[in-house]
């Protein structure tokens, strides 16, 4: 029960962090070859990127723990 609540909280946070990120070219850049220059992530964009990774890993771990326990 406790892990279910934690997983829902992590899922909501993960959705929020993903929606806050800047939109990229998506799959259009893979096929059309956009002309924009790729730059390094800086400031808040970098923190959102790492927060997304951490929350995704936490979500997967809680999902695995829910299956095992």
N, C-alpha and C positions, 0 to 999 in steps of 0.2 A: 504494500500500500504506500509506504513512504517513498520507495523508488519510483512508483508511478507518478506521484506528485512532482518529484524532482525532474523526471523526464519531461513532463508537460511544461514545467517552468523553463527548462533548457530549450525545448522546442520553440516556445514563444520568443525567447531571447534570440535564438538562432534566426528565426524568421525576421525579427526586427533588425538585426545586424545586417542581414542580406539585403533587406529593402533600403537600408541607409547607404549602401555602397553606390558609387557612381556607376552609371550604365556604360557598358563597353559596346563593342561592335557585335558581340554575340557570335552566332555561327556565320553571320554575313562576312566577317573578316577572314574566315577560314577558306571560303570559296572565291570571294571576289578580290581579295588582296587590297585592303584599305591602304590609303596613302599616309595615314597619320604615323607619327613617330611615337614609339613606346618609351615612356619615361619611368623612372623609379618611383615607387610609392613613397610618399612623405607625409608626415604629420598625422592627422586624424585618419586619413585613408589607410595608412600603414597599420594603425591600431585596429581599425575595423577589419582589415584583412586577417590579422593574427587572432582577433577575437572570434572570427568566423571559424578558423581552423580549430581553436581550442574548444569552442562550443560544439562543433561537429564531432570531435573526438569524444567529448564528454557525453554527447547524445548516444553515440555508438556504444560506449562503455556501459551506460545505464541500460540500454536495450539488451546488451549481452547479459548483464547482471539480472535483469528481469526474467530472461529465459532460463538462466541457471538456477536462480533461487525460487 
